[in-house]
Amino acid sequence: MSAAPDPTYAAFSALLDYPEDALLDALDSIELQMRDLARPPRSEQAGLERFFEYVRERDLLTLQENYVALFDRGRSTSLHLFEHIHGESRDRGQAMVDLLQMYEQHGLFLRPGELPDYLPVFLEYLSRLPAPDARALLGETGDILRAIAEQLARRGSHYSFVVGALLPLMGADAIDAPTFPDDDAEAERPSAADYRALDAAYGDEPVRFVGAMTPAEETIRFYDKRPGRQT
């Protein structure tokens, strides 16, 4: 009998997606699910509690503005995984075609305009796989996720708690989370020069996204809804 999927990945997918009313409506159930499954480990649960408080204490427009300011300005915090490897080169396009084919080989089909390297989409895909296969595939993104989590922590973002909590799921060490996170000031803190300097510090590392996984039957319905982010 094959191992069952781990629904934790779908919960992380929802938390990292562009915030909409659906997230606010599901927040309590997501929090309860993570507690019941004890995923991630207790050491990361406190950080996630702070993220849940952050979401509850702000209106939707503020959450959306903070999200765009954090993730749409600079490669170092992008949630599009291949931006950390290929930037905007042609190689990224081919890599996304390969990733999309991997999805389709396992019965997962994206709608036109959906980007397969968007982290919430990738996590939703993992939620449909047997848990050991999902863990192994997540591990292939380990260096990228750690780099994103560290940049988010450096910028004092609550989202560092969420991305950082993925690391123990693949057996990696946790990061040092920010003591006083403040996403509301994110749009004003880093200058354009700061973003360029952070991006210039990145080195391109290979990532494979391969593995023998049990076919899934459902279609991914998550996609990057932010203006200008679809292709």
C-alpha positions as CSV (number, residue, x, y, z in Angstrom):
1,M,0.0,0.0,0.0
2,S,1.4,3.4,-1.0
3,A,1.9,6.1,1.6
4,A,-0.9,8.7,1.9
5,P,-0.4,12.3,0.9
6,D,0.5,14.9,3.5
7,P,-2.1,17.7,3.6
8,T,0.3,20.0,5.3
9,Y,1.7,21.1,1.9
10,A,-1.7,22.3,0.8
11,A,-1.9,24.4,4.0
12,F,1.4,26.0,3.3
13,S,0.3,26.6,-0.3
14,A,-2.7,28.6,0.9
15,L,-0.6,30.6,3.4
16,L,2.0,31.6,0.8
17,D,-0.5,32.4,-2.0
18,Y,-1.6,35.9,-2.8
19,P,-4.0,36.7,0.1
20,E,-7.7,36.8,-0.7
21,D,-10.9,36.3,1.2
22,A,-10.6,32.6,0.8
23,L,-7.5,32.6,3.0
24,L,-9.2,34.6,5.7
25,D,-12.2,32.3,5.7
26,A,-10.0,29.2,6.0
27,L,-7.4,30.5,8.4
28,D,-8.9,28.9,11.5
29,S,-9.2,25.5,9.9
30,I,-5.6,25.7,8.6
31,E,-4.3,26.6,12.0
32,L,-6.2,23.7,13.6
33,Q,-5.0,21.3,10.9
34,M,-1.4,22.2,11.5
35,R,-1.8,21.8,15.3
36,D,-3.6,18.4,14.9
37,L,-0.9,17.1,12.6
38,A,1.9,18.6,14.6
39,R,3.4,19.8,11.3
40,P,5.7,21.6,11.3
41,P,7.5,20.6,14.6
42,R,6.7,22.5,17.8
43,S,9.8,24.7,17.4
44,E,8.2,26.3,14.3
45,Q,4.7,26.4,15.6
46,A,5.3,29.6,17.6
47,G,6.4,31.4,14.5
48,L,3.4,30.3,12.6
49,E,1.1,31.5,15.4
50,R,2.7,35.0,15.0
51,F,1.9,34.7,11.2
52,F,-1.7,33.8,11.9
53,E,-1.9,36.8,14.3
54,Y,-0.4,39.1,11.6
55,V,-3.1,38.0,9.1
56,R,-6.0,38.4,11.5
57,E,-4.9,41.8,12.6
58,R,-4.9,43.4,9.1
59,D,-7.5,44.1,6.5
60,L,-7.3,42.3,3.2
61,L,-6.0,45.3,1.2
62,T,-3.1,45.8,3.6
63,L,-2.2,42.1,3.4
64,Q,-2.2,42.3,-0.4
65,E,-0.1,45.5,-0.5
66,N,2.4,44.0,1.9
67,Y,2.5,40.8,-0.2
68,V,3.2,42.7,-3.4
69,A,5.8,44.9,-1.8
70,L,7.6,41.9,-0.4
71,F,7.5,39.4,-3.2
72,D,7.2,41.4,-6.4
73,R,10.2,43.7,-6.0
74,G,13.4,41.8,-6.4
75,R,14.6,38.4,-7.2
76,S,15.9,37.5,-3.7
77,T,12.4,37.0,-2.2
78,S,10.5,35.9,-5.3
79,L,8.3,32.9,-4.8
80,H,8.9,31.8,-8.4
81,L,11.6,29.1,-7.8
82,F,13.3,29.3,-11.2
83,E,13.9,33.1,-10.9
84,H,16.6,32.1,-8.3
85,I,18.3,29.8,-10.8
86,H,17.7,31.3,-14.3
87,G,16.5,34.8,-13.7
88,E,14.6,35.8,-16.9
89,S,16.8,33.9,-19.3
90,R,15.6,31.4,-21.9
91,D,16.7,28.6,-19.6
92,R,14.0,29.5,-17.2
93,G,11.4,29.0,-19.9
94,Q,12.6,25.5,-20.8
95,A,12.9,24.6,-17.1
96,M,9.2,25.6,-16.6
97,V,8.2,23.5,-19.6
98,D,10.0,20.5,-18.1
99,L,8.3,21.1,-14.7
100,L,4.9,21.5,-16.3
101,Q,5.5,18.2,-18.2
102,M,6.3,16.5,-14.8
103,Y,3.0,17.8,-13.5
104,E,1.1,16.5,-16.5
105,Q,2.8,13.1,-16.3
106,H,1.1,12.7,-12.9
107,G,-2.3,13.9,-14.0
108,L,-2.0,17.6,-13.0
109,F,-2.8,20.2,-15.5
110,L,-2.5,24.0,-15.1
111,R,-4.8,26.5,-16.6
112,P,-3.4,28.9,-19.2
113,G,-1.3,31.6,-17.5
114,E,-0.5,29.5,-14.4
115,L,3.2,29.4,-13.6
116,P,4.5,26.0,-12.6
117,D,7.5,27.3,-10.6
118,Y,5.3,29.5,-8.3
119,L,5.9,28.0,-4.8
120,P,2.2,27.8,-3.8
121,V,1.5,25.8,-7.0
122,F,4.5,23.5,-6.4
123,L,3.3,22.9,-2.8
124,E,-0.2,22.1,-3.9
125,Y,1.3,19.6,-6.3
126,L,3.3,18.0,-3.4
127,S,0.1,17.7,-1.4
128,R,-1.2,15.2,-4.0
129,L,1.8,12.9,-3.8
130,P,2.7,10.1,-1.3
131,A,4.3,11.8,1.6
132,P,7.8,10.3,1.1
133,D,7.9,11.4,-2.5
134,A,6.7,14.8,-1.6
135,R,9.4,15.2,1.1
136,A,12.1,14.1,-1.3
137,L,11.0,16.5,-4.0
138,L,10.7,19.3,-1.5
139,G,14.3,18.6,-0.5
140,E,15.5,19.4,-4.0
141,T,14.4,23.0,-3.4
142,G,16.1,23.2,0.0
143,D,18.8,25.7,-0.9
144,I,16.4,28.0,-2.6
145,L,13.8,27.9,0.2
146,R,16.5,28.5,2.8
147,A,17.8,31.5,0.8
148,I,14.3,32.9,0.5
149,A,13.5,32.3,4.2
150,E,16.8,34.0,5.3
151,Q,16.1,37.0,3.1
152,L,12.6,37.3,4.5
153,A,13.9,37.1,8.0
154,R,16.5,39.8,7.2
155,R,13.7,42.0,6.0
156,G,11.7,41.4,9.1
157,S,8.8,39.7,7.5
158,H,6.2,37.4,9.1
159,Y,6.4,35.3,5.9
160,S,9.9,34.1,7.1
161,F,8.0,32.0,9.7
162,V,6.0,30.3,6.9
163,V,8.8,29.6,4.5
164,G,11.2,28.8,7.4
165,A,8.7,26.2,8.7
166,L,9.0,24.2,5.4
167,L,12.7,23.5,6.2
168,P,12.1,20.9,9.0
169,L,9.7,19.1,6.8
170,M,12.7,18.1,4.6
171,G,15.0,17.5,7.5
172,A,16.8,20.8,7.3
173,D,17.8,23.1,10.1
174,A,15.6,26.0,10.9
175,I,16.6,29.6,10.3
176,D,16.9,32.4,12.8
177,A,13.5,34.1,12.6
178,P,13.1,37.9,13.1
179,T,12.4,39.1,16.7
180,F,10.3,42.0,15.8
181,P,8.7,41.3,12.3
182,D,7.0,44.3,10.6
183,D,5.7,43.7,7.1
184,D,3.7,47.0,7.2
185,A,6.9,48.9,6.9
186,E,8.4,46.6,4.2
187,A,7.4,48.9,1.3
188,E,9.5,51.7,2.7
189,R,12.5,50.0,4.2
190,P,14.6,48.6,1.3
191,S,15.6,51.0,-1.5
192,A,15.9,50.0,-5.1
193,A,19.7,49.8,-4.6
194,D,19.2,47.5,-1.6
195,Y,17.2,45.1,-3.8
196,R,19.8,45.2,-6.5
197,A,22.6,44.5,-4.0
198,L,20.6,41.5,-2.6
199,D,19.9,40.1,-6.0
200,A,23.5,40.5,-7.1
201,A,24.6,38.4,-4.1
202,Y,22.8,35.4,-5.4
203,G,24.6,32.5,-7.2
204,D,22.7,30.2,-9.5
205,E,22.5,26.7,-8.2
206,P,21.1,23.7,-10.1
207,V,17.8,22.2,-9.1
208,R,16.4,19.0,-10.7
209,F,12.8,18.6,-9.6
210,V,12.7,15.0,-10.6
211,G,11.7,11.8,-8.9
212,A,9.5,8.7,-9.4
213,M,6.1,9.7,-8.0
214,T,2.7,8.1,-7.9
215,P,0.3,9.6,-10.5
216,A,-2.3,12.0,-9.1
217,E,-5.7,12.6,-10.7
218,E,-6.7,16.1,-9.7
219,T,-6.1,19.4,-11.5
220,I,-4.2,22.2,-9.8
221,R,-6.4,25.3,-9.5
222,F,-3.9,27.6,-7.8
223,Y,-2.3,30.3,-9.9
224,D,-0.5,33.6,-9.4
225,K,-3.3,36.1,-9.3
226,R,-1.2,39.3,-8.9
227,P,-1.4,41.9,-11.7
228,G,1.3,41.3,-14.3
229,R,2.5,38.0,-12.9
230,Q,0.7,35.7,-15.4
231,T,2.1,34.8,-18.8
